[in-house]
Amino acid sequence: MPAEKHTFALNAYCSGHITGHDANPDIAAFPHNFVTEALALGAGTEKSTNGFETPQYLFFNPEELLALPLMDEQLPIIRLLEVIEKADPEKTVLLKVNGPYSILASLVSPRLFYRWLAKNKSPVHTALERINAGLISYIRKAVSKGVAILSIADPYANPDILGEKHYCEFAAPYLVELLQHIKAPGLVTHLCPHNSLILAKYGFLKSRAEPAEGESYIKRLIALTRQKDSILLGHQCIYTGEPRELVLLDLL
């Protein structure tokens, strides 16, 4: 079937998540796009009117979801891991990752996908499980190659669009599962506030604030990588200038 025009609004992502760049000279941020996971699953890309790469729709039949590859075994991820391993050792390596629901939703037109959520639940769940398995392995490999900070955004996982029922069935549980399985000593994971605040609202996590003054948020994250614990934060943008507090998250 010919490729269908992708209509997702890029402004659902912050500019840093789209470009992969960070102004802080102490950070090496990867990848330099937001389509790496889609490429690893077999999608092509096209240029948006703003010049950004966007994934083309890949799936047009729900049965196609049953044959997803493990993304960490595919060439786009393998090559990225090689680049990460060669990163400047003087810099803290930050990996930007899309959440499981957003990866899948970006590869199916909304017109089809919302119908599948209602009528083809089993293959959708199978695909999300497969995506999560690949994501977990990908992130673990990236940490072994030197990633110290993980930034996760799942912009399609929005109950205002999905509805509460579909959000709690297809989006939130898989993002929580991902967060549960990527804990590693010294890894600092930042969750986009558009996701962390919603997860807290629906009872998937709780938060606790600690004072933070005098440094940018990203510098605070760098300092936290020196601790031995696995740390999860959210409720504010990773590009916040000088926050008055850090919000640590605990999964429930």
JOBEL-V185641 format. One record per pair of residues at least 6 apart in sequence whose ideal C-beta (glycine too) atoms are under 6 Angstrom apart, sorted by sequence separation. I is the first residue (numbers start at 0). J is the second residue. D is the distance in Angstrom with one decimal. If there is no record, write none. Layout:
BEGIN
I:J:D
I:J:D
END
This chain:
BEGIN
47:53:5.1
70:76:5.6
86:92:5.1
198:204:4.9
21:28:4.6
199:206:5.9
223:230:5.4
235:242:5.9
44:52:4.5
45:53:6.0
104:112:5.8
115:123:5.5
158:166:3.8
211:219:5.4
19:28:5.2
34:44:5.4
44:54:5.7
45:55:5.7
19:30:5.4
19:31:4.0
42:54:4.4
43:55:4.5
234:246:3.9
42:55:5.7
156:170:3.7
42:57:4.4
232:247:5.7
233:248:5.2
17:33:5.3
41:57:6.0
16:33:5.8
37:54:3.6
231:248:4.5
34:52:5.0
32:52:5.3
34:54:5.1
153:174:5.4
103:126:5.6
216:239:4.1
215:240:5.9
215:241:5.9
216:242:5.1
103:130:5.9
99:127:5.4
102:130:5.5
175:203:5.3
40:70:5.8
39:70:3.8
99:130:4.7
211:242:5.4
99:131:4.9
171:203:5.5
187:220:5.2
211:244:5.6
17:51:5.8
36:70:5.8
39:73:4.0
210:244:5.6
211:245:4.6
39:75:4.5
187:223:4.8
208:244:4.4
209:245:5.0
38:75:4.2
39:76:4.9
187:224:5.3
9:47:6.0
195:233:2.9
196:234:6.0
208:246:5.2
148:187:4.9
149:188:4.5
150:189:4.9
151:190:5.3
152:191:4.1
185:224:5.6
195:234:5.3
35:75:5.5
206:246:5.1
207:247:5.4
142:183:5.0
153:194:5.0
192:233:5.8
9:51:5.8
131:173:5.4
192:234:5.2
206:248:5.5
134:177:5.9
138:181:4.8
184:227:5.2
186:229:5.2
187:230:4.9
188:231:4.9
189:232:5.3
190:233:3.9
192:235:5.5
142:186:5.7
204:248:5.1
205:249:5.3
131:176:5.8
135:180:4.7
127:173:4.9
131:177:5.6
183:229:5.7
204:250:5.1
94:141:5.1
182:229:3.9
204:251:5.8
5:53:4.9
58:106:5.6
189:237:5.0
30:79:5.5
57:106:4.3
58:107:5.0
116:165:5.2
54:105:5.1
104:155:4.1
56:108:5.3
94:146:4.5
101:153:4.8
2:55:4.7
3:56:4.8
92:145:4.9
98:151:5.9
100:153:5.8
101:154:5.7
29:83:5.6
61:115:5.0
92:146:4.9
101:155:4.0
92:147:5.8
93:148:4.2
94:149:5.4
95:150:4.9
96:151:5.1
98:153:2.5
100:155:5.6
91:147:5.2
100:156:4.5
65:122:5.6
61:119:3.8
64:122:4.2
83:141:5.9
98:156:5.9
0:59:4.9
27:86:4.5
67:126:5.5
27:87:5.8
65:125:5.8
80:140:5.7
84:144:4.3
36:97:5.4
61:122:4.5
76:137:5.5
83:144:4.6
64:126:3.8
67:129:4.4
71:133:5.1
27:90:4.1
70:133:3.7
42:106:5.6
69:133:4.3
80:144:5.5
25:90:5.8
26:91:5.6
27:92:5.0
28:93:4.6
29:94:5.7
71:136:4.1
25:91:5.9
36:102:4.8
71:137:4.0
26:93:5.3
70:137:6.0
37:105:5.9
100:170:4.2
148:220:5.4
99:173:4.3
19:95:5.8
98:174:5.1
147:224:4.2
16:95:5.6
150:237:5.5
3:108:5.5
91:221:4.9
16:152:4.9
12:154:5.8
11:154:4.0
23:217:5.0
15:238:5.5
END
